[in-house]
Amino acid sequence: MLRRSCTARFVIAFGILASLLARPAHAADAAPDPPPQLAPESGRLLAMAGVTQIEGDGGGGLVPWALITGYGTRDAVGGNAHYTFVHTGDFDLHSAGAAIGLYDRVEVSFARQWFDTRAVGGKLGLDKNHSFDQNIVGLKVRLFGDAVYEQESWLPQVAVGAQYKSNNRSKLLSAIGAKSSDGVDFYVSATKLFLVESLLLNATVRATKANQFGLLGFGGDRYGGYSAQFEGSAAYLISRNVAVGGEVRTKPDNLGFAREDNAWDLFAAWFVNKNLSATLAYVQLGRIAGQHDQNGVYLSMQARF
């Protein structure tokens, strides 16, 4: 109960901080803003909404970016719905959810993940096709910078974010050494777009206790506290509608029974228009639950409004 109370306080405190950061300093003296516009063909460039990260935030496949999801400008609201499927040698991961971008300043997201152990479930003493489910609520706030329109500035667009994750297998996770079945990740992302070079670079630093993105709980018998992890993305637009690139994401190694490796991917994203995009990637996740070389295919579809 105490652990969940602390987690709730983290989320509430972050929400208050986010609302303060998102409010312009001159808001009290400014004239009322026009009503928000729900317009898929709003002012942001095609592909500048990114895709949907595996935990539901706007960004790359593995890494959240400082960009706010959707194509809404500062006077508009935009968003997306996504479905993602990851198939490795021994496991399947499904993720579905939605995100809302508010005035190109605040992003709120929700994702539900299903992690299928397939035949490995039997080897681990579980049922075949045993499933771990996880809900993720995300909040991201752009602090400063504009990756698209501030091309003459060396400053990147910078955002802070938090992801509250809750897993449905608390007793099992405790048995394998996890300290908790829920937790909060905090991160700061910096994204820089070079329009002339058609190149986007992103760096994210995450404070986390999560084992395998939270699917195997939080903290462990080897280490139970927060650790700082690095995540990076590079994307190159080979045409107006197609981007290719790669990502890397380091992960903590908290559990003695299931050592954990870093993850990386190589992706291609096709932006059909501002309403529909698809991402295909080769992903390498390393060891998962004692099973080595978990590499495979990542496929994600996004519908935007």
C-alpha positions in Angstrom: 0.0 0.0 0.0 2.8 2.4 0.9 4.6 1.7 -2.4 1.4 2.4 -4.4 0.8 5.6 -2.4 4.4 6.8 -3.2 3.8 6.0 -6.9 0.6 8.0 -6.8 2.3 11.0 -5.3 5.0 10.8 -8.0 2.3 11.0 -10.7 0.3 13.7 -9.0 3.4 15.8 -8.4 4.6 15.4 -12.0 1.1 16.4 -13.3 1.2 19.6 -11.2 4.7 20.4 -12.4 3.7 19.7 -16.0 0.7 22.0 -15.9 2.8 24.8 -14.6 5.5 24.3 -17.2 3.0 24.2 -20.0 1.3 27.5 -19.0 2.9 30.5 -20.8 4.4 33.0 -18.5 2.2 35.8 -20.0 -1.0 33.8 -19.8 -2.6 36.0 -17.2 -2.3 39.1 -19.4 -2.9 37.7 -22.8 -6.1 37.8 -24.7 -8.2 34.7 -24.7 -6.9 32.1 -27.1 -9.2 30.9 -30.0 -10.9 27.6 -29.6 -8.7 24.6 -30.4 -8.8 23.3 -33.9 -9.0 19.6 -34.6 -7.4 19.6 -38.0 -5.4 16.7 -39.4 -3.9 19.0 -42.1 -2.5 21.5 -39.6 0.7 23.4 -39.8 3.3 20.8 -38.8 5.3 19.1 -41.6 4.5 15.5 -42.7 6.5 13.0 -40.6 7.2 15.6 -37.8 4.8 13.8 -35.5 7.1 10.9 -35.5 5.6 7.5 -34.9 4.4 5.8 -31.7 7.0 4.5 -29.2 6.4 1.0 -27.8 5.2 2.5 -24.5 2.7 4.8 -26.2 4.6 8.1 -26.4 5.3 10.0 -29.6 8.8 9.4 -30.9 10.6 6.4 -32.5 9.8 2.7 -32.0 11.9 2.3 -28.8 12.6 5.8 -27.8 10.4 8.8 -26.9 11.3 12.1 -28.6 10.8 15.7 -27.5 8.2 16.2 -30.3 4.5 16.3 -29.3 2.4 13.7 -31.0 -0.1 14.6 -33.6 0.1 17.4 -36.2 -1.6 20.1 -34.1 0.2 23.5 -33.8 0.1 25.7 -30.7 -3.6 26.6 -31.5 -4.7 23.0 -32.2 -5.3 19.6 -30.6 -4.0 16.4 -32.4 -3.6 12.8 -31.6 -3.2 9.2 -32.7 -4.2 5.6 -32.1 -1.7 2.8 -32.6 -1.3 -0.9 -32.7 2.2 -2.4 -32.5 3.3 -6.1 -32.8 6.8 -7.4 -31.9 7.7 -11.0 -32.8 11.0 -12.4 -31.6 12.4 -16.0 -31.5 10.5 -16.9 -28.3 8.1 -14.1 -27.4 5.4 -11.9 -28.8 4.5 -8.4 -27.6 1.3 -6.5 -28.6 0.7 -2.9 -27.7 -2.4 -0.8 -28.4 -3.4 2.7 -27.3 -3.9 6.3 -28.0 -2.3 9.7 -27.4 -3.4 13.3 -27.4 -1.2 16.3 -28.2 -2.4 19.6 -26.7 -1.3 22.9 -28.4 2.1 21.4 -29.3 3.0 21.7 -25.6 1.5 18.7 -23.7 1.1 15.1 -24.6 -1.0 12.5 -22.7 -1.0 8.9 -23.7 -2.2 5.4 -22.7 -1.0 2.0 -23.9 -1.9 -1.5 -23.0 0.7 -4.2 -23.6 0.3 -8.0 -23.8 3.5 -10.1 -23.5 3.0 -13.7 -24.7 5.6 -16.2 -23.5 4.5 -18.8 -26.2 6.2 -22.1 -25.7 8.8 -20.7 -23.3 6.1 -20.3 -20.7 6.2 -24.1 -20.2 10.0 -24.0 -19.8 9.7 -21.3 -17.1 7.2 -23.4 -15.1 4.2 -21.3 -16.4 1.4 -22.3 -18.8 2.2 -22.3 -22.5 1.3 -18.9 -23.9 1.3 -17.4 -20.5 0.6 -13.7 -20.8 1.9 -10.6 -18.8 -0.3 -7.5 -19.2 0.8 -4.0 -18.5 -1.0 -0.6 -18.6 1.1 2.5 -19.2 -0.1 6.1 -18.7 2.3 8.7 -20.1 2.6 12.5 -19.7 5.1 14.6 -21.7 5.7 18.4 -21.6 7.7 20.5 -24.1 9.9 22.8 -22.1 11.6 24.9 -24.8 12.8 24.9 -28.3 11.0 24.1 -31.6 12.6 21.4 -33.7 11.0 22.5 -36.9 10.8 26.3 -36.9 14.0 27.2 -35.0 16.5 26.0 -37.6 18.9 28.9 -37.0 19.2 28.1 -33.3 21.6 25.4 -32.0 19.2 24.6 -29.2 17.2 21.4 -29.6 13.6 21.0 -28.6 13.5 19.7 -25.1 10.7 17.9 -23.2 10.3 16.0 -19.9 8.1 13.0 -19.5 6.8 10.3 -17.1 5.4 6.9 -17.7 3.4 5.2 -15.0 3.4 1.4 -15.6 1.3 -1.2 -13.8 1.7 -5.0 -14.3 -1.0 -7.5 -13.6 1.3 -10.4 -12.3 2.4 -9.1 -8.9 2.7 -12.5 -7.1 4.6 -14.0 -10.0 6.9 -11.0 -10.3 7.6 -11.1 -6.6 8.6 -14.8 -6.9 11.2 -14.1 -9.6 12.8 -11.3 -7.5 11.0 -8.1 -8.6 10.5 -5.5 -5.9 7.2 -4.2 -7.3 4.7 -4.8 -10.1 4.2 -1.0 -10.8 6.6 1.9 -11.1 7.2 5.3 -12.8 9.8 6.1 -15.4 11.0 9.7 -15.7 12.9 11.0 -18.8 14.2 14.1 -20.5 14.4 14.2 -24.3 16.3 16.5 -26.7 15.4 16.4 -30.4 17.1 18.4 -33.1 15.9 18.5 -36.7 18.2 19.5 -39.6 15.8 20.3 -42.4 18.4 21.0 -45.1 20.1 17.6 -44.3 16.7 15.8 -43.9 18.1 14.4 -40.6 16.6 14.1 -37.1 18.6 13.3 -34.0 17.3 12.6 -30.6 18.8 11.8 -27.2 16.9 10.7 -24.1 18.0 10.0 -20.6 15.6 7.9 -18.5 15.5 7.3 -14.8 13.9 3.8 -14.3 13.6 0.7 -12.2 11.9 -1.3 -15.0 12.8 -4.8 -15.9 12.2 -5.5 -19.6 10.3 -2.2 -20.0 8.3 -3.1 -16.8 7.0 -6.4 -18.2 9.0 -8.3 -15.5 8.3 -5.7 -12.8 10.5 -3.1 -11.2 13.6 -3.4 -9.2 15.1 -6.7 -8.3 17.4 -8.9 -6.1 20.5 -7.5 -7.8 19.5 -3.8 -7.6 16.3 -2.1 -6.5 16.7 1.6 -7.1 16.5 4.0 -10.0 19.3 4.0 -12.6 20.0 6.4 -15.4 19.7 4.9 -18.9 20.5 6.4 -22.3 18.3 6.2 -25.4 19.1 7.6 -28.8 17.5 7.8 -32.3 18.6 8.9 -35.7 16.2 9.3 -38.6 16.9 10.3 -42.2 14.1 11.3 -44.7 14.9 9.6 -48.0 11.8 11.1 -49.5 8.9 13.3 -48.3 7.0 10.2 -47.1 9.7 7.7 -46.1 12.2 7.8 -43.2 14.8 5.3 -42.3 17.0 5.1 -39.2 18.1 3.3 -36.1 17.7 3.5 -32.3 19.5 2.2 -29.3 18.2 1.9 -25.7 20.2 0.8 -22.7 18.3 -1.1 -19.9 19.0 -1.8 -16.2 20.0 -5.3 -15.1 18.2 -5.8 -11.8 17.1 -9.5 -11.8 19.5 -12.3 -10.9 17.5 -15.0 -12.7 17.1 -13.1 -15.9 20.0 -11.0 -17.0 19.1 -8.1 -19.3 20.8 -6.7 -22.4 20.5 -3.4 -24.3 18.1 -3.1 -27.2 18.4 -1.6 -30.7 16.5 -1.4 -34.0 16.8 -0.5 -37.6 13.5 0.9 -39.0 11.7 2.3 -42.0 8.6 4.4 -41.6 6.1 5.2 -44.3 3.9 8.3 -43.8 1.1 7.7 -46.2 -0.4 11.1 -45.3 -1.1 12.9 -42.0 -3.7 10.4 -41.1 -1.9 7.1 -41.6 1.6 5.8 -41.2 3.3 2.4 -40.8 6.7 1.4 -39.3 8.6 -1.8 -40.0 11.8 -2.6 -38.1 14.3 -5.2 -37.3 14.7 -5.2 -33.5 17.3 -6.8 -31.2 16.2 -7.1 -27.6 19.0 -9.4 -26.3 18.2 -11.8 -23.4 14.6 -12.0 -22.1 13.7 -14.2 -19.1 16.9 -16.3 -19.7 16.3 -16.8 -23.4 19.2 -15.5 -25.6 19.2 -13.6 -28.9 15.6 -12.3 -28.9 15.8 -10.5 -32.3 12.8 -10.2 -34.6 10.3 -8.0 -36.4 8.6 -4.9 -35.2 5.5 -3.7 -37.0 3.4 -0.7 -36.0 0.4 1.2 -37.5 -0.7 4.7 -36.5 -3.9 6.5 -37.4 -3.9 10.2 -36.6 -6.5 13.0 -36.3 
